């Protein structure tokens, strides 16, 4: 089978909704606060860009759809339904195609859950972040812990599959505090029928309010040792609860992993539409990296004029694509599929990976190597960036 056929067999669709009610101080995503959104204009623009990409990728099979942001639960459910229906018209779909929408737990968003379910969404991902009101205020979240609990319960009544996010390694957070919050979260998730939890360490990103406040010494984060302890604690609690890690920050019951994200992490093709969205496509002449304009109004104007809101599109060399697959594939606990990487890119594994450093890292207990796979150990996942750097050197 040719690399082109492998890459184009299944195609994931990412839809970026760039609007939020407010901007969280830790967030560096492409999100914007506006007073009004013209639903008809935005629906038409998304459908126009979707049609453009479908025309360039006519032989694909739709693997999954993911509405991210921003806050997609602010989207008019009619727009969500229109995008889903159009995607299914453009491409044949897998029987159990996964359709995820990210949502905030606020009351207004929760009131739309039934409408989003009717629109075709079958998996909801809630940005809970904490179950403590004081911490929610620190994180700049607009919902309360009570609203979060209610939203999780309501989501479980409306969607086949449910996930929510938590942020840990917050200022002054102790192991015991995190243990209690995490165990509470697991109980709430299971009571709602959910099977997926994402836990992210709080990091300070450039061009965010937290970056400024942190530089001023307004708050302090746990040091590396304490952060590692909290990471280990997360793995232990969730493993014991039946939510083992399948990726560095993602935990799920068997069969409940986010199929869209796994598809992307494995280096498979995906289309990105909407302001700031990225894509990786095989257009017959090799892999292409696409990026849309970030400013919403500029994106709209470009779509209106050209049928798409592209900022850039560059051909990715086979070697660079292989390196991308190494970086994302090693995030998965199942590891990097070496045979698949070679098939997709046409690059031999040792033309990308350092054979010497593979052996060294394995001897140090940081990775496990087989004839067709490289995966990190729990110890290795703590230093994943260093492992990737060594393997690609």
Secondary structure by P-SEA (a helix, b strand, c coil): ccaaaaaacbbbbbbbbccccccccccccbbbbbcccaaaaaaaaaaaaaaaaaaacccccccbbbbbccccccccaaaaaaaaaaaaaacccccbbbbbbbbbccaaaaaaaaaaaaacccbbbbccccccaaaaaaacccccaaaaaaaaaaaaacccbbbbbbbcccccccaaaaaaaaaaaaaaaaaacccbbbbbccccccccaaaaaaaacccccccaaaaaaaaaaaaaaaaaaccccccccccccccccaaaaaaaaaccbbbbbcccccccccccccbbbbbccccaaaaaaaaacccccccbbbbbcaaaaaaaaaaaaacccccccaaaaaaaccccccccccaaaaaaaaaacccccccccccccaaaaaaaaaaaaaaac
